[in-house]
């Protein structure tokens, strides 16, 4: 940095020495020449800066600033890498959570399908039981109706037979039937 400063000062001095005042032919090294006075003041100013090591201080400050920028860049790079690592970790966790959610949804669908199948099977069994009970009630009702019809038919037949027998039978025939019935009962009881 100091070398660059010295090179620029040397270049500035060479440019001043080759100034238009030399070309005009005036005496340059006179205190009456303002260009020479300005050159001396400038050289004195540069000498004071060099004596108090201002270029070194400026270079040091610039180097310190450059080092600070480098450390900030390194810190930023480190933070970026950490952020990328965290992002990858969160993306991985998000994928795991999504996979788990998909598995839960799939399991819930399977359970719902199984429950629906079980409900259908239970409903079918319940319908079968109700149909069987209804059929049993129908068969029972048919048997009761047939029995009632038979009983009514027997009652009507007995009544009709009684009327027919009563009209055709005489008192002697009736006594004879009563005696035979008593003998049959007596034979069966003893």
Secondary structure, 3 states (H helix, E strand, C coil): CHHHHHHHHHHHHHHHHCCHHHHHCCCCCCCCCHHHHHHHHHHHHHHHHHHCCHHHHHHHHHHHHHHHHHHHHHHHHHHHHHHHHHHHHHHHHHHHHHHHHHHHHHHHHHHHHHHHHHHHHHHHHHHHHHHHHHHHHHHHHHHHHHHHHHHHHHHHHHHHHHHHHHHHCCHHHHHHHHHHHHHHHHHHHC
